[in-house]
Amino acid sequence: MKKPLKQNADKIVAQHNALVNARFSFVPLQMRLFLALLARISLDDTEFKEHVIPVSELLFERHGGSAYQQLDEMCDDITSFKLYIEILEDGTRKRRRRPKYDYIPLMAKAGYDGDVGGIVAAFNPLIMPYLLQLRESGNFTLADLDELRKLKSPSSVRIYWLLKEYSDFGQRTVTPEQLRFMLNIAENEYPRFSNFKARVLDRAQLELARTDMPFTYELERQNQLVQRIKFLFGYDAANTGSDGLDEVQGTQPSEKTELSQHSENVEKAPIQEPAWVQALRLIGVSLRSIKQITKQLEAKEYPLEYVDFVLSRIGKQHQLGKVKKPAGAVYKALVEKYLLEEYLAGQQTPKMIPVKKTGVATRTKMPLLEEVAFPLREVRDMYENPGPFLKRQLQEPTFELHLEAIYLSQGFVLVKRDGEDWLIKTILS
């Protein structure tokens, strides 16, 4: 059996969170093409390029007439493929206070070309805001391409991204209807929840157990019906007991809560990468180089803020055309510390200060607290204006019940700041 080509080692790929949560589904061959194109996006790209994807990167076992016919049919299907996705604000590419959705074709072109021995394909320019120049929007999720390629089921790939978006929180709760919506699973497909659980949830759990996002899950029931699915991963999954029954929120399974029967797959979930590591990998710094930087941080040769300072400084120089290879320039500035004096000169009292959305070197003396905050008025706007499809997925009939189910039960508290109500949650980094 032929193996897929080992390409783009240590490649980090990214998607805007609106794309992570969009409504669509792939068949396996379409998913491979999507990942292959995703892997070819460069940090500096400002528009989509046309790429040739070798047949061997898409078909691992079969070749010949039937295989090429399969590729041709896939190209025909995917060129008419549409995403149902949240429209972003013009200019900022931020998600709107009042979400608005639309259908957007995924591909500009896709076709098999025998002369080059592969698929010639390009993304539709209309989805550029969801895949290119994502550091400018700040609302995106990173994933390791090698981890994604371990997954066989397209639904497992989608669930991987949905959990990865919440990797800093250790859990994510959705209703079955919301998950069906995002995975584009029709109501008449797997009509019994037991079938949906076996074909989608349990299969994803088995496949993700081999990746950096293993998980367990709880089924929260009311009147024997599953109301919510709570995914536990990262620290929460690692702290779950070996039988998955004793240590999740300190409760025993009851009529309301049923725990996954496959928690043995995720007894030792890995710690998620800090955001500063993700930022370095996003610009192309190798894992070997990051290990050297980690050693310097652990030895307190410079504070974590110096990494952020260097990324900002080199990023600006790159935009001005003064630096052609930002990965090498960032690594040199960190390892040789030639910008450290300039950084320290700008600090009145150099000290370790928590940087939002980052972890710290694993051996710091004091833990850092990170705050997640949402204005209550924005949360209410999202509840009252969820879009034509999401509107019918909401289970709670009132905003108060929605607030309790989605936020308060997850550790958020209501706080008044400057005369305005906020939902606040403090997380140990």
Long-range contacts (C-beta under 8 A, 24 or more apart in sequence): 1-60, 1-61, 2-56, 2-60, 2-61, 3-60, 4-56, 4-57, 4-60, 4-149, 5-54, 5-56, 5-57, 7-39, 7-57, 8-39, 8-40, 8-145, 9-146, 10-144, 10-146, 10-281, 10-286, 10-287, 11-39, 11-144, 11-145, 11-146, 12-142, 12-143, 12-144, 12-145, 12-278, 12-281, 12-282, 13-38, 13-39, 13-41, 13-142, 13-143, 13-144, 13-145, 13-148, 14-131, 14-134, 14-140, 14-141, 14-142, 14-143, 14-282, 15-130, 15-131, 15-134, 15-140, 15-141, 15-143, 15-161, 16-88, 16-93, 16-129, 16-130, 16-131, 16-134, 16-137, 16-139, 16-140, 17-95, 17-139, 17-140, 17-141, 17-165, 18-85, 18-86, 18-88, 18-95, 18-130, 18-139, 19-83, 19-85, 19-127, 19-130, 19-131, 20-141, 20-161, 20-162, 20-164, 20-165, 21-86, 21-162, 21-165, 21-182, 22-83, 22-84, 22-85, 22-86, 22-182, 23-83, 23-84, 23-85, 23-181, 23-182, 23-184, 23-389, 24-81, 24-82, 24-83, 24-84, 24-85, 24-106, 24-184, 25-154, 25-155, 25-158, 25-183, 25-184, 25-185, 26-154, 26-157, 27-74, 27-77, 27-154, 28-152, 28-153, 28-154, 29-58, 29-59, 29-70, 29-71, 29-74, 30-74, 30-77, 30-78, 30-81, 30-154, 31-154, 31-157, 32-57, 32-58, 33-58, 33-74, 33-78, 33-110, 33-119, 33-121, 34-106, 35-145, 35-148, 35-149, 35-157, 37-121, 37-122, 37-123, 38-131, 38-145, 39-145, 41-131, 41-132, 43-135, 43-282, 43-283, 43-284, 43-326, 44-318, 45-132, 45-133, 46-132, 46-133, 47-125, 47-128, 47-132, 48-108, 48-122, 48-123, 48-124, 48-125, 48-128, 48-131, 48-132, 49-122, 50-109, 50-120, 50-121, 50-122, 51-120, 51-121, 51-122, 52-113, 52-116, 52-118, 52-119, 52-120, 53-118, 53-119, 53-120, 53-121, 54-117, 54-118, 55-117, 55-118, 55-119, 57-118, 58-119, 68-112, 68-114, 71-112, 71-119, 72-111, 72-112, 74-110, 75-110, 75-111, 75-112, 75-119, 75-121, 78-106, 78-107, 78-110, 79-105, 79-107, 79-109, 79-110, 80-105, 81-105, 81-106, 81-107, 82-106, 83-127, 84-389, 85-127, 85-130, 86-387, 88-129, 88-130, 88-137, 92-137, 93-129, 93-136, 93-137, 93-139, 94-137, 94-139, 95-139, 97-378, 97-381, 97-382, 98-381, 98-382, 98-385, 99-382, 99-385, 99-386, 99-387, 99-390, 100-387, 101-387, 101-388, 101-389, 101-390, 135-282, 135-315, 141-165, 142-278, 142-281, 142-282, 144-212, 147-211, 147-212, 147-213, 150-207, 150-210, 150-211, 151-207, 151-208, 151-211, 152-207, 153-203, 153-204, 153-207, 155-183, 155-185, 155-200, 155-203, 155-204, 156-203, 156-204, 156-207, 156-208, 158-182, 158-183, 159-183, 159-200, 159-204, 159-208, 160-204, 160-208, 160-211, 160-213, 163-208, 163-213, 163-215, 163-231, 163-233, 164-213, 166-231, 167-213, 167-233, 167-234, 167-272, 168-272, 168-275, 168-357, 168-370, 168-427, 169-372, 169-410, 169-427, 170-232, 170-233, 170-234, 170-235, 170-236, 170-237, 171-230, 171-231, 171-232, 171-233, 171-236, 171-410, 172-230, 172-231, 173-228, 173-229, 173-230, 173-231, 173-405, 173-406, 173-409, 173-410, 174-228, 174-229, 174-231, 175-227, 175-228, 175-229, 175-393, 175-395, 176-226, 176-228, 176-229, 177-392, 177-393, 177-395, 178-390, 178-393, 179-229, 181-389, 181-390, 181-393, 193-226, 201-229, 201-260, 202-260, 202-261, 202-262, 205-260, 205-262, 205-265, 205-266, 206-262, 206-265, 209-262, 209-265, 209-266, 212-270, 212-272, 214-265, 214-266, 214-269, 215-266, 215-269, 216-240, 216-244, 216-248, 216-259, 216-260, 216-262, 216-263, 216-266, 217-259, 217-260, 218-248, 218-257, 218-258, 218-259, 218-260, 219-257, 219-258, 219-259, 220-256, 220-257, 221-255, 221-256, 221-257, 221-258, 222-256, 224-255, 227-395, 228-405, 233-266, 233-269, 234-269, 234-271, 234-272, 235-269, 235-271, 237-266, 237-269, 238-266, 238-267, 238-268, 238-269, 238-271, 240-266, 240-267, 242-267, 271-362, 272-359, 273-359, 274-358, 274-359, 274-360, 275-355, 275-357, 275-358, 275-359, 276-304, 276-307, 276-308, 276-355, 276-358, 276-359, 277-359, 279-311, 280-307, 280-311, 280-330, 283-311, 283-326, 283-327, 283-330, 284-325, 284-326, 284-327, 285-327, 285-330, 285-331, 286-327, 289-331, 289-335, 292-335, 293-331, 293-334, 293-335, 294-361, 294-362, 296-334, 296-335, 297-360, 297-361, 298-361, 298-362, 298-363, 301-337, 302-334, 302-337, 302-340, 302-343, 303-350, 303-351, 303-352, 303-353, 304-352, 304-355, 304-358, 304-360, 304-361, 305-343, 305-352, 305-353, 305-355, 306-334, 306-339, 306-340, 306-343, 307-334, 308-355, 308-358, 309-339, 309-343, 310-334, 310-339, 310-343, 313-339, 354-429, 358-429, 359-429, 360-429, 367-428, 367-429, 368-428, 368-429, 369-426, 369-427, 369-428, 369-429, 370-426, 370-427, 370-428, 370-429, 371-424, 371-425, 371-426, 371-427, 372-412, 372-424, 372-425, 372-426, 372-427, 373-422, 373-423, 373-424, 373-425, 374-407, 374-412, 374-422, 374-423, 375-420, 375-421, 375-422, 375-423, 376-414, 376-420, 376-421, 376-422, 376-423, 377-420, 377-421, 379-403, 379-407, 379-423
